[in-house]
């Protein structure tokens, strides 16, 4: 059962932090999309850009969850061994992650882990392309859910343009 929240539960600083995170990430989306659409095999530079931006997009989701959960719980989120997974699960339990995006965000966490633990030379272009095919859709699905839940007024200028090119997440 998702907890019920109101806009009043979030401080102006938390809302400002979340909006800044989303706007910064939204600015990166055209670069991410442009590189992802390049034909493979990719140059080392292209692969680096895609992996770096993927991690950045995932981190924006994680930072958003952390800021809101810390505000709601009124305490710092414990960063123990499994904290990334715990954060995503708690975000879902609190209703901060929409049901249709939950498995995709969990998958993003797994992919992020693979990217951080492997050398770029060990990562295959086509697998990266497949892993990242719906990243933008998932990010905007997540932000739209929270915008509606907390009545956060923000216009992510690249959302409509980029999402119209993508399909529903299939991760």
N, C-alpha and C positions, 0 to 999 in steps of 0.2 A: 504494500500500500504506500503510495507516494505521500509525503508530507505536504501540507498546504502552506504556501508562502505568499507573502505580499511584497510589493515594492518597498514598503516601509521597513521591511526586515533588513534591507541592504543600505549601508551607509553611502553617502555621496562619494566618499573615497573609494569604496568597493566598486560602485557603478562606474566611476571615472577610470579606475584601473582596468575593469573589464572592457569598457569601450575603447580605451587605448590599445589594449591587446588585440581586439578584433579589428580595429582600423589598421594597425600595423600589419596584421596578417592579411587583411583584404588587399593591401597595397602590394603584397608579394605574390598574390594569386596569378596575375597575368604572366609574371616571369616563370612561375612554376608551370603553368599551362603551356606556355610557348616552348619550354624545354622538353616537357613531357611529350609534346606532339612531334618532335623531331624524329626523323627516321633512325632506326638502329642499324648498325652498331653506333653507340654514342661515344663521343670523345670522353676522356677522363674528366674534363672540365664539366661537360654536360651532366654526367653521372653524379659528380660532386654537388652540383647545383641542385639537382632533383632530390638527392638524399638529404642534403642540408635543409632544403625548404620543407620537405616532408616532416622531418624532425621538428622544425620550427612550427609548422601547422599543428602537429600533434601537441607540442608543448603549449600552444595557445589554448587548446582545449583543456589541458591539464592545469594550467595556470588559472583559467577561469573557474574550474571546479574547485581548486584549492582556495581561491579568494572567497568564493561564495560559501563554501563549507566552513571555513574558518570564521566567517562572519556569523553564520547561523549557529554554529556550535560554541562560539565565543572562546575559542582556544586554537592554538597552532595545531596544524595537522601533523601527526607523528610520522616522521620520515624514516621508518625502519626498513628492513630488508625488502618487504613486499609492499611498500607504500604506494607505488604507482598503481598496482592492481587494486589495493584497498580503496584508493581515491576514486577510481572508476566505478567500483562496486557501490561505494557510498553515494557517489553522484547519481547512480541509477536508483538506489533505494530512496534517496531524497527527491526523486522525480526531476532531477536536473538534466538528465540524459533521456531523450525520448526513446520509448520502447523500440521504435523502428531503427534507431541508430546504435543501440547498446552493443549488439554483437559486432557491429562494424568498428566501434571505438575500441572494444577489447582487441579486435584484430589489429587495429592501428598500433596499439601498445605492443603487441607481439612483434610486428614488423619493425617498429622503432628499436626494439631490443636487438633484433637481428642486424639492423643497420649499424647500431653502435658497437656491436661485438665482432663485426667482420670487416675485413679489409675491402675497399671498393673493388679491387681486382677479383675478389671472390663472389661478388654480386653480379648476377646475370641481367643484362639489359631488359630482356623480355619479362623476366620475373618482376623487376622493378616497375616496368610499365604496367603490368597487371596489378601489382600491389597498390599502385598509385592511381589507378583509373578513376576511382570515385572519391578521392580524398577531398576535393573541393566540395562536392555534394554533401559529404558527411559533415564537414566543417560548417557549411551554411545551414544544414538541417539542425545542427546543434545550436548555433547562434540564434536562429529563428525561434526555436523552441524557448530559449531563455528570454529573448526579446519579448515574446508573448507572455510568458509566465510572470516576468517582473516588470512588464511595461517599460522596457528600456528603449528610449528613443535614440535610434542610430540608423544611419543610412550607409550600408556597405555597398559602395558604388560599383564594385565588380561582380556582385552576386548575380544579378539578373543576366548579365552578358555571358558570364562563364558557365553558369548552371544550365542555361538553355542549350549549351553545346554537349552537356553530359547527360547520362541516363541515370536511372534509379540505382542506388548502390547495390552491388551483388557480391560483396566480400564473403 
